[in-house]
């Protein structure tokens, strides 16, 4: 069942977890999730491509992934569109190292920003 990692992060901070530990655990879990998404897109290329191209949003994501690739990953930290973008990154076969550097850094930055607010 999907659950907002930001809610869990804020709850951990509210229950006196140190900011450093919360940042490490939340970032690690989120980076592992985007890596899973990437490889799902990579390994299930044909099925994922067919599924993506069957919807308007999926087609747009696929086309943007090919056209803008790494630039599209700059939006991967956003809650609703971030996960589909990480899946598309695997489908369009972006280089894994650059994918992790860009998308992973943005995920860490998102949680760091939350530590400043909380």
C-alpha positions in Angstrom: 0.0 0.0 0.0 1.6 3.3 -1.0 2.5 5.7 1.8 4.1 9.1 1.7 7.7 8.9 2.8 7.6 12.5 3.7 4.9 11.8 6.3 7.0 9.0 7.8 10.0 11.3 7.8 8.2 14.1 9.6 6.8 11.5 12.1 10.2 10.1 12.8 11.5 13.7 13.5 8.5 14.4 15.7 9.3 11.3 17.7 12.8 12.5 18.5 14.7 10.6 15.9 17.9 12.6 15.2 17.8 14.6 12.0 20.9 12.8 10.7 19.5 9.3 11.2 16.2 10.3 9.7 17.9 11.8 6.7 20.1 8.7 6.2 17.3 6.2 6.5 14.8 8.1 4.5 17.3 8.9 1.7 18.6 5.4 1.6 15.1 3.9 1.4 14.0 6.4 -1.3 17.2 5.8 -3.4 16.7 2.1 -3.2 13.1 2.6 -4.4 14.1 4.7 -7.4 16.8 2.1 -8.3 14.1 -0.6 -8.2 11.9 1.6 -10.5 14.8 2.1 -12.9 15.5 -1.6 -13.1 11.8 -2.5 -13.5 11.7 -0.1 -16.5 15.0 -1.6 -17.8 14.1 -5.3 -17.4 10.5 -5.0 -18.4 11.3 -2.8 -21.4 8.8 -4.1 -23.9 5.9 -4.5 -21.5 6.6 -1.2 -19.8 7.0 0.6 -23.1 3.7 -0.7 -24.3 2.0 0.2 -21.1 3.5 3.7 -21.1 2.5 4.4 -24.7 -1.1 3.3 -24.0 -1.8 6.4 -21.9 -1.4 10.0 -22.6 0.7 10.8 -19.5 2.8 7.7 -20.2 3.4 8.7 -23.8 4.4 12.2 -22.8 6.8 10.7 -20.2 8.3 8.3 -22.7 8.8 11.0 -25.3 10.3 13.5 -22.8 12.5 10.7 -21.5 14.0 10.2 -24.9 14.1 13.8 -25.8 15.3 15.4 -22.5 16.6 12.3 -20.6 18.7 13.6 -17.8 17.0 17.0 -17.7 13.7 15.3 -17.0 15.3 13.7 -13.9 15.5 17.2 -12.4 11.8 16.8 -11.7 12.2 13.3 -10.2 12.1 14.6 -6.6 8.4 15.8 -7.0 5.9 13.6 -5.3 3.4 12.6 -8.0 5.6 12.6 -11.1 9.0 11.6 -9.6 8.4 7.8 -9.5 7.1 7.5 -13.0 10.1 9.5 -14.2 12.5 7.0 -12.5 10.7 4.2 -14.3 10.9 5.9 -17.6 14.7 6.5 -17.0 15.1 2.7 -17.1 12.9 2.3 -20.1 14.8 4.8 -22.1 18.1 3.3 -20.8 19.7 6.4 -19.2 23.1 5.6 -17.9 22.6 4.1 -14.4 25.5 6.0 -12.7 24.2 9.4 -13.9 20.7 8.4 -13.0 21.6 7.6 -9.4 23.8 10.7 -9.1 21.0 13.1 -10.3 17.9 11.5 -8.9 19.5 10.3 -5.7 21.0 13.7 -5.0 17.6 15.3 -5.5 16.0 12.8 -3.1 18.6 13.6 -0.4 18.1 17.3 -1.0 14.3 16.9 -0.6 14.7 15.3 2.9 17.4 17.8 3.9 15.0 20.6 3.1 12.4 18.9 5.3 14.9 18.8 8.2 15.2 22.6 7.9 11.5 23.1 8.1 10.8 20.5 10.8 
